[in-house]
Amino acid sequence: MIKRINIKPGFTLIELAITLAMATVSMLALSAVFSDSQKSWNTTYQRAYSGVVTESHVARKAFEATIRRAICDRYTLDDYGQWVEVYYFATDASLKADRYARLYASEGTFYLKYGILSPKETLGTLPICQNVTACSFSGAGRCIRMSLTLSKNGRSATLLASATPQNQ
């Protein structure tokens, strides 16, 4: 008579220990990769949405809106490119330009100053953005260009914008 040996299906303790060790090493490697990816994402996000980038967008929008609102036939640039002054109509019924707007930087702030043209009277000055380290304006024909550099907490952004007056 032949004796049969019944072998129960399953894993031995050694096989289970080896599998658990391999799974642990794999999980540690994956967590290190994900951790580095998260750090890179945070760095990129902070760089893209830092204060200087946001402020440069605000400055560009203010510059373009002011210049495009101006009349086409004239503007005034400072001899050193420190400011630009444009002229516009107070209302649609105005027959000649009767308002002015001046864009300039002073003591680290970019400003928009506006008022009545004749007699020249300032109605208000709006601070557009801060952390300005350099600002210059230039013109060629009807086109007005602005170069604005902002710096904060070791981050720096340089904005180059141009616009053309659109009003007739």
C-alpha positions in Angstrom: 0.0 0.0 0.0 1.3 3.4 -0.9 1.1 6.2 1.5 0.1 9.6 0.3 1.3 12.8 1.7 -1.2 15.7 1.8 0.5 19.0 1.1 -1.6 22.0 2.1 -1.6 24.9 -0.4 -0.2 28.3 0.9 3.0 30.2 1.5 5.8 29.4 3.8 6.9 31.9 6.3 10.1 32.6 4.4 8.2 33.3 1.2 5.9 35.7 3.0 8.8 37.5 4.7 10.6 38.0 1.3 7.4 39.3 -0.3 6.8 41.8 2.5 10.4 43.0 2.3 10.2 43.6 -1.4 6.9 45.4 -1.1 8.4 47.6 1.7 11.4 48.6 -0.5 9.1 49.4 -3.5 6.8 51.6 -1.3 9.8 53.5 0.1 11.1 54.1 -3.4 7.8 55.3 -4.7 7.2 57.6 -1.7 10.7 59.2 -2.3 9.8 59.8 -6.0 6.4 61.4 -5.0 8.0 63.5 -2.3 10.5 65.0 -4.8 7.8 65.5 -7.3 5.7 67.4 -4.8 8.7 69.6 -3.8 9.3 70.4 -7.5 5.6 71.3 -8.0 5.6 73.6 -5.0 8.7 75.4 -6.2 7.3 75.8 -9.7 3.9 77.0 -8.3 5.5 79.5 -6.0 7.7 80.9 -8.8 4.8 81.2 -11.2 2.5 82.9 -8.7 4.9 84.9 -6.6 4.1 88.5 -5.8 6.4 90.0 -8.5 4.8 88.0 -11.3 1.3 89.0 -10.2 2.3 92.6 -9.7 3.9 92.6 -13.2 0.6 91.4 -14.7 -1.3 94.2 -12.9 1.2 96.8 -14.1 1.0 95.6 -17.7 -2.8 95.7 -17.7 -2.8 99.3 -16.2 -0.2 100.4 -18.8 -2.0 99.0 -21.8 -5.4 100.3 -20.7 -4.0 103.8 -20.1 -2.2 104.0 -23.4 -5.0 102.5 -25.5 -7.5 105.0 -24.0 -5.2 107.9 -25.1 -5.6 110.0 -28.3 -3.5 108.9 -31.3 -1.8 112.2 -32.3 0.4 112.9 -29.3 2.0 111.9 -26.0 4.9 113.2 -23.9 8.0 111.3 -22.9 10.5 112.5 -20.3 13.9 113.2 -21.8 15.3 110.4 -19.6 12.5 107.9 -20.2 11.3 108.1 -16.5 7.7 108.9 -17.3 5.2 109.0 -20.1 2.1 111.3 -20.2 -0.8 110.6 -22.5 -3.9 112.7 -23.2 -7.6 111.5 -23.6 -11.2 112.7 -23.7 -13.1 113.1 -20.5 -16.4 112.0 -22.2 -17.5 110.8 -25.6 -18.9 114.3 -26.3 -15.5 116.0 -25.8 -14.1 117.6 -28.9 -10.5 117.8 -27.8 -8.4 116.0 -25.3 -9.1 117.5 -21.9 -7.6 114.9 -19.5 -4.1 113.5 -18.9 -2.6 110.4 -17.4 1.0 110.0 -16.4 2.7 106.7 -15.7 5.9 106.7 -13.6 7.8 104.9 -10.9 9.0 106.5 -7.7 10.6 105.1 -4.5 9.8 101.5 -5.5 6.2 102.0 -6.6 4.6 102.3 -10.0 2.0 105.0 -10.2 -0.8 106.3 -12.5 -1.4 110.0 -12.0 -4.4 111.6 -13.8 -6.2 114.9 -14.0 -7.5 117.8 -16.0 -5.2 119.0 -18.8 -6.0 122.7 -18.9 -5.5 124.3 -16.5 -3.4 121.3 -15.3 -4.8 119.9 -12.1 -4.2 116.5 -10.6 -7.4 114.6 -9.7 -5.7 111.6 -8.2 -2.7 109.3 -8.1 -3.1 105.5 -8.0 -0.3 103.2 -6.8 -0.4 100.3 -9.3 2.3 98.0 -8.0 5.2 97.9 -5.6 8.7 96.4 -5.5 9.8 98.3 -8.6 13.6 98.4 -9.1 13.7 99.8 -12.6 11.3 101.5 -14.9 11.7 103.2 -18.3 9.6 104.3 -21.2 10.4 104.8 -24.9 8.4 105.6 -28.0 8.6 105.0 -31.7 6.0 106.6 -33.9 2.7 106.0 -32.2 3.9 103.0 -30.2 4.9 103.5 -26.5 7.0 100.9 -24.8 7.6 100.2 -21.1 10.3 98.2 -19.3 9.6 97.5 -15.7 11.6 95.3 -13.3 10.2 94.1 -10.0 12.1 92.3 -7.2 11.0 90.8 -4.0 12.4 88.1 -1.7 15.1 87.1 -4.2 12.6 86.8 -7.0 12.8 89.2 -10.0 10.6 89.7 -13.0 11.1 92.1 -15.9 8.1 93.2 -17.9 8.4 94.5 -21.4 5.1 95.9 -22.8 4.1 98.1 -25.7 0.8 99.7 -26.6 -0.6 102.1 -29.2 -3.1 104.8 -28.5 -6.4 103.9 -30.0 -8.6 107.0 -29.6 -9.2 109.4 -32.6 
